[in-house]
Amino acid sequence: MPKFKAALIGGGNIADKNHIPALKQRSDLVEIMAVCSRDQSKARALADQHGIPHAFDDASEMYRQCQPNLVINCTPNNLHYPYTMQALENGCHVLCEKPPALHAHEAREMADLAARKGVVLAYNLQLRQTSEWELMMRCKSEGQLGEIYHIKAHFLRRRGIPGWGYFTNKKMQGGGALMDLGVHVLDLALCALDYAVPTHILANTYDFIGKTGSKGLMGSWDPQKFEVEDACMAYLSFPNRASIMLSASFALNTKTDVDRNLEVFGSKGGAKLFPFSLYTEVGGELADVHFPYLEDVDIQLRNTAAFLDACLGKPSNVCTAEQGAILQEVVERIYGSAERIG
C-alpha cells in the first residue's frame, strides 16, 4: 500500500514536539514531505532538524510541488479555517489542532467540504486516547453506568496564563481558557452523551486576574494586552434532562496548580476519570472500584494512529468533522450566553 504523503502547516512547538515525532513512529504509513510556515527560515530549520526534505512559506506552492494527500494543521486558532479549507480543496485528509475554528459557521463549512471531497477531517483532542477514557467508554457500553444524566468537567489552572505566544490575543485565539483548555474536557463530556446538542446554556466568563496581572507559573503576561477570559463557568442542559457543569481557567484562586478531570453520574454507577474509579454496587453493597494498573500511553501517538485509521476507512475514535462542528457551536453558545449575562 502506498504511504500517505504528509505536510505540516505551522512550524511551532506543537509540530516539533507532538506531531512530527508521532508521524515518524508511523513511518509504515506516512512519509513526511514538507513543513510550511509563514516564516521560511523557521520552516527550513524545523525541516532540517527532522530530516524533512521540503520547506515552504507559501502553502499553494507546497501543494503544487509536493502534492501531499495528508495535512497536519498546527497553526494559531485564527488560521485553522483558511488552511484547513485549502487542504481540503486540494483533496487532503486533515488533522487540525483544537479548537476547530474561531466560529461555528467555519467549523460547519469545514465539515461540509470534507464530506463533499470524500476526505477525512479530524481534530487533535488527545484525551480521548487515554487508558482511563477507553475504560470509561467500555463501562458505558457495557451498561455499568446506566443512563448518564450529569457530568462535571473541569480543566483548571491556579495561575497558568501562558506568558508566550498568542494565548491572550482574542483576534488570533478567539478566546482564552475555554478555547485552549475547556474544549478538551467538553469534548469528553459531549462524547459521554453521544454528542447530543444542548438545548440551554448558561455561562459566565471572567478576567479579574488576567486584567490585573500577578505572579504566574507559566511566565509573565502584560495585563494591558490581556483580551480573553481567564476563567469560564457554564451549565449545559440537554433534551433528555442530562446536564454538564463545565469549568475552565487559566487563572483561578484555587488550591491545586493544575486540576483536570471528569466525573460522570449515571443511573447504575458513576465514575471519575483521573485516576479512574468506578462507584457502583457489588452484591447489593456500595463499592468503589479502582484500577491501579492502567497503562500509561502516548496519547499523541494514539490520536495520530486513530486519524490514520480513519483515513484508511477503519474504525476510529478520533474527533470527527461533524463532532468538531458541534463542539464549536457549543463553545460559541457558551461565549454568547456569557456576553448576554455580562
C-alpha positions as CSV (number, residue, x, y, z in Angstrom):
1,M,0.0,0.0,0.0
2,P,1.4,3.5,-0.9
3,K,2.3,5.7,2.0
4,F,0.5,8.9,2.8
5,K,2.5,12.0,1.7
6,A,2.2,14.3,4.7
7,A,2.8,18.0,5.1
8,L,2.7,20.1,8.3
9,I,1.4,23.7,8.2
10,G,2.8,25.6,11.2
11,G,6.4,25.4,12.4
12,G,5.9,25.8,16.1
13,N,6.3,23.7,19.2
14,I,3.2,21.5,18.7
15,A,4.6,20.4,15.3
16,D,8.1,19.9,16.6
17,K,7.3,18.1,19.9
18,N,3.9,16.3,19.1
19,H,3.1,15.8,15.5
20,I,6.4,15.1,13.8
21,P,7.5,12.5,16.4
22,A,4.2,10.8,16.2
23,L,4.2,10.7,12.4
24,K,7.8,9.4,12.4
25,Q,6.7,6.5,14.6
26,R,4.1,5.6,11.9
27,S,6.6,5.6,9.1
28,D,5.0,2.4,7.9
29,L,2.1,4.5,6.7
30,V,3.4,8.1,6.4
31,E,6.2,9.9,4.6
32,I,6.7,13.5,5.8
33,M,7.3,15.6,2.7
34,A,7.2,19.2,3.8
35,V,6.9,21.8,6.5
36,C,5.1,25.1,5.7
37,S,5.3,28.3,7.9
38,R,4.8,31.9,7.2
39,D,8.5,32.3,8.3
40,Q,10.6,30.5,5.7
41,S,13.7,30.3,8.0
42,K,11.5,28.7,10.7
43,A,10.1,26.1,8.3
44,R,13.6,25.3,7.0
45,A,15.1,25.0,10.5
46,L,12.3,22.6,11.6
47,A,12.6,20.6,8.4
48,D,16.3,20.2,8.7
49,Q,16.1,19.3,12.3
50,H,13.8,16.3,11.5
51,G,15.2,15.4,8.1
52,I,12.2,16.6,6.1
53,P,13.1,17.4,2.5
54,H,11.0,20.5,1.7
55,A,10.3,23.8,3.5
56,F,7.9,26.5,2.3
57,D,6.4,29.8,3.3
58,D,3.6,29.5,0.7
59,A,1.1,26.7,1.1
60,S,-0.1,27.0,-2.5
61,E,3.5,26.4,-3.7
62,M,3.8,23.4,-1.3
63,Y,0.7,21.8,-2.8
64,R,1.9,22.4,-6.4
65,Q,5.4,21.0,-5.8
66,C,4.8,18.2,-3.2
67,Q,1.2,17.2,-3.8
68,P,0.6,15.9,-0.3
69,N,-2.6,13.9,0.5
70,L,-2.4,14.4,4.3
71,V,-2.0,17.6,6.2
72,I,-1.5,18.4,9.8
73,N,-2.7,21.9,10.6
74,C,-0.7,23.3,13.6
75,T,-1.3,27.0,13.1
76,P,-2.8,29.5,15.6
77,N,-6.6,29.3,16.0
78,N,-7.4,32.0,13.5
79,L,-5.7,30.1,10.7
80,H,-7.3,26.8,11.3
81,Y,-10.2,27.6,9.0
82,P,-8.4,29.0,5.9
83,Y,-5.6,26.5,5.9
84,T,-7.9,23.5,6.6
85,M,-10.2,24.7,3.8
86,Q,-7.2,25.0,1.4
87,A,-6.0,21.5,2.3
88,L,-9.5,20.0,1.8
89,E,-9.8,21.8,-1.6
90,N,-6.6,20.1,-2.5
91,G,-8.1,16.7,-1.7
92,C,-6.1,16.1,1.5
93,H,-7.1,14.4,4.7
94,V,-6.6,16.9,7.6
95,L,-5.8,16.5,11.2
96,C,-6.3,20.0,12.7
97,E,-5.3,21.3,16.1
98,K,-8.0,22.3,18.6
99,P,-10.3,24.2,18.7
100,P,-11.8,23.6,15.3
101,A,-12.0,27.3,14.4
102,L,-12.9,30.7,15.7
103,H,-16.6,30.5,14.7
104,A,-19.2,27.8,14.5
105,H,-20.1,28.6,10.8
106,E,-16.4,28.0,9.9
107,A,-16.3,24.5,11.6
108,R,-19.6,23.7,9.8
109,E,-18.2,24.8,6.4
110,M,-15.0,22.7,7.0
111,A,-17.1,19.6,7.8
112,D,-19.3,20.1,4.8
113,L,-16.4,20.5,2.4
114,A,-14.6,17.4,3.8
115,A,-17.8,15.4,3.2
116,R,-18.1,16.7,-0.4
117,K,-14.5,15.9,-1.1
118,G,-14.7,12.5,0.4
119,V,-11.7,13.0,2.7
120,V,-11.3,12.8,6.5
121,L,-11.2,15.9,8.7
122,A,-10.4,15.3,12.3
123,Y,-9.3,17.2,15.4
124,N,-6.4,16.7,17.7
125,L,-8.3,16.2,21.0
126,Q,-5.9,13.6,22.5
127,L,-7.6,13.0,25.9
128,R,-9.8,10.5,24.1
129,Q,-6.8,8.3,23.8
130,T,-6.0,7.9,27.5
131,S,-6.4,4.4,29.0
132,E,-8.8,6.0,31.5
133,W,-11.2,7.3,28.8
134,E,-11.0,4.0,27.0
135,L,-12.1,2.2,30.2
136,M,-14.8,4.8,30.8
137,M,-16.3,4.1,27.4
138,R,-16.2,0.4,28.0
139,C,-18.0,0.8,31.3
140,K,-20.6,2.9,29.4
141,S,-21.1,0.5,26.5
142,E,-21.3,-2.5,28.9
143,G,-24.1,-0.8,30.9
144,Q,-22.2,-0.4,34.1
145,L,-23.1,3.3,34.3
146,G,-26.7,3.0,33.2
147,E,-28.1,6.3,31.8
148,I,-25.7,9.1,32.2
149,Y,-27.6,12.2,33.4
150,H,-25.0,14.6,34.8
151,I,-21.3,15.3,34.1
152,K,-18.8,17.6,35.9
153,A,-16.0,18.6,33.6
154,H,-13.1,20.9,34.5
155,F,-9.7,21.9,33.4
156,L,-8.3,24.4,35.9
157,R,-5.0,26.2,36.3
158,R,-4.4,28.1,39.5
159,R,-2.1,30.7,37.9
160,G,-1.3,29.4,34.5
161,I,-1.7,32.2,32.0
162,P,0.8,31.5,29.2
163,G,3.4,34.1,29.1
164,W,4.4,33.4,25.5
165,G,2.7,33.1,22.1
166,Y,-0.8,34.4,21.3
167,F,-2.8,32.9,24.1
168,T,-4.1,36.3,25.4
169,N,-4.8,37.7,21.9
170,K,-8.5,37.4,21.2
171,K,-8.3,38.2,17.4
172,M,-5.9,35.2,16.9
173,Q,-7.2,32.8,19.6
174,G,-10.9,33.6,19.7
175,G,-11.0,33.2,23.4
176,G,-8.9,32.1,26.4
177,A,-9.3,29.3,28.9
178,L,-12.4,27.8,27.2
179,M,-10.8,27.7,23.8
180,D,-7.4,26.4,25.0
181,L,-8.3,24.1,27.9
182,G,-12.0,23.7,28.3
183,V,-12.5,22.2,24.8
184,H,-10.6,19.1,25.9
185,V,-12.9,18.1,28.7
186,L,-16.0,19.5,26.9
187,D,-15.3,17.1,24.1
188,L,-15.2,14.2,26.5
189,A,-18.4,15.2,28.2
190,L,-20.2,15.5,24.9
191,C,-18.8,12.1,23.9
192,A,-20.2,10.6,27.0
193,L,-23.6,12.0,25.9
194,D,-23.2,10.7,22.4
195,Y,-22.5,14.2,21.2
196,A,-26.0,15.5,21.8
197,V,-26.6,19.2,21.2
198,P,-27.6,21.1,24.4
199,T,-31.0,22.9,24.5
200,H,-30.0,25.5,27.0
201,I,-26.6,27.1,28.1
202,L,-26.0,29.4,30.9
203,A,-22.4,30.7,31.3
204,N,-20.1,33.4,32.8
205,T,-16.6,34.4,31.9
206,Y,-14.1,36.4,34.0
207,D,-10.9,38.2,33.6
208,F,-10.1,39.6,37.0
209,I,-6.7,38.0,37.4
210,G,-5.7,38.4,33.7
211,K,-6.5,42.1,33.7
212,T,-4.8,42.7,37.0
213,G,-1.5,40.9,36.4
214,S,0.3,39.0,39.1
215,K,2.8,36.2,39.6
216,G,2.3,33.3,37.2
217,L,3.5,29.8,36.9
218,M,3.9,29.9,33.1
219,G,5.7,33.2,32.6
220,S,4.6,36.8,32.9
221,W,2.0,38.5,30.8
222,D,1.0,42.0,30.0
223,P,-2.4,42.8,31.7
224,Q,-2.8,45.7,29.3
225,K,-2.9,43.2,26.4
226,F,-5.0,40.6,28.1
227,E,-8.0,40.3,25.8
228,V,-9.5,36.9,26.7
229,E,-11.2,35.2,29.6
230,D,-9.1,33.8,32.4
231,A,-12.0,31.6,33.6
232,C,-15.2,30.3,32.2
233,M,-18.1,28.5,34.0
234,A,-21.0,27.0,32.2
235,Y,-24.1,24.9,32.7
236,L,-25.4,22.9,29.7
237,S,-28.8,21.3,29.7
238,F,-29.9,18.6,27.2
239,P,-33.2,17.3,25.8
240,N,-33.3,14.1,27.9
241,R,-32.6,16.2,31.1
242,A,-28.9,15.4,31.1
243,S,-26.6,18.2,32.1
244,I,-22.9,19.2,32.1
245,M,-21.2,21.6,34.5
246,L,-18.1,22.9,32.8
247,S,-15.2,24.9,34.4
248,A,-12.1,26.1,32.7
249,S,-9.4,28.5,33.9
250,F,-6.0,30.0,33.1
251,A,-6.0,31.6,36.5
252,L,-8.2,30.9,39.5
253,N,-7.6,31.2,43.2
254,T,-7.8,27.5,44.0
255,K,-5.6,25.0,45.8
256,T,-4.1,22.9,43.0
257,D,-1.8,24.3,40.3
258,V,-3.5,22.1,37.6
259,D,-6.7,20.2,38.1
260,R,-8.1,18.3,35.0
261,N,-10.9,15.8,35.5
262,L,-14.3,14.5,34.5
263,E,-16.9,13.0,36.8
264,V,-19.8,11.1,35.3
265,F,-23.0,10.3,37.2
266,G,-25.3,7.5,35.8
267,S,-28.4,5.7,37.0
268,K,-26.4,2.5,37.8
269,G,-23.0,3.8,38.5
270,G,-20.6,6.8,38.5
271,A,-17.0,7.3,37.6
272,K,-14.1,9.7,38.0
273,L,-11.6,9.8,35.1
274,F,-8.2,10.6,36.7
275,P,-7.3,8.3,38.4
276,F,-10.1,6.1,37.1
277,S,-12.5,4.9,39.7
278,L,-15.9,3.3,39.4
279,Y,-18.6,4.0,42.1
280,T,-21.3,1.3,42.0
281,E,-22.9,-1.6,43.9
282,V,-21.5,-5.2,44.2
283,G,-23.6,-7.9,45.7
284,G,-26.1,-5.3,47.0
285,E,-23.4,-3.3,48.7
286,L,-21.8,0.1,47.8
287,A,-18.4,-0.4,46.2
288,D,-15.6,1.8,45.0
289,V,-13.6,0.0,42.3
290,H,-10.0,1.3,41.5
291,F,-7.7,0.4,38.6
292,P,-4.1,0.9,39.6
293,Y,-2.6,-0.9,36.7
294,L,-3.9,1.1,33.7
295,E,-1.3,1.6,31.0
296,D,0.4,5.0,30.7
297,V,0.2,5.6,26.9
298,D,1.5,8.2,24.4
299,I,-1.8,10.0,23.7
300,Q,-0.5,11.9,20.7
301,L,0.8,8.8,19.0
302,R,-2.6,7.1,19.7
303,N,-4.5,10.1,18.3
304,T,-2.3,10.2,15.2
305,A,-2.9,6.4,14.7
306,A,-6.6,6.9,15.2
307,F,-6.6,9.6,12.5
308,L,-4.7,7.3,10.1
309,D,-7.2,4.6,10.8
310,A,-10.0,7.0,9.9
311,C,-8.2,7.9,6.6
312,L,-7.9,4.1,5.8
313,G,-11.6,3.6,6.5
314,K,-11.1,1.7,9.7
315,P,-13.0,2.1,13.0
316,S,-11.6,5.1,14.9
317,N,-12.4,7.2,18.0
318,V,-10.7,10.4,16.6
319,C,-12.8,13.6,16.9
320,T,-14.7,13.8,13.6
321,A,-15.5,16.8,11.5
322,E,-19.2,16.6,12.5
323,Q,-18.3,16.4,16.2
324,G,-15.9,19.3,15.7
325,A,-18.7,21.4,14.2
326,I,-21.0,20.6,17.2
327,L,-18.2,21.4,19.6
328,Q,-17.5,24.8,18.1
329,E,-21.3,25.6,18.1
330,V,-21.4,24.8,21.8
331,V,-18.3,26.9,22.5
332,E,-19.8,29.8,20.6
333,R,-23.1,29.5,22.5
334,I,-21.2,29.5,25.8
335,Y,-19.5,32.8,24.9
336,G,-22.8,34.1,23.7
337,S,-24.5,33.3,26.9
338,A,-21.7,35.0,28.9
339,E,-21.9,38.1,26.8
340,R,-25.6,38.4,27.3
341,I,-25.3,38.0,31.1
342,G,-22.2,40.2,31.4
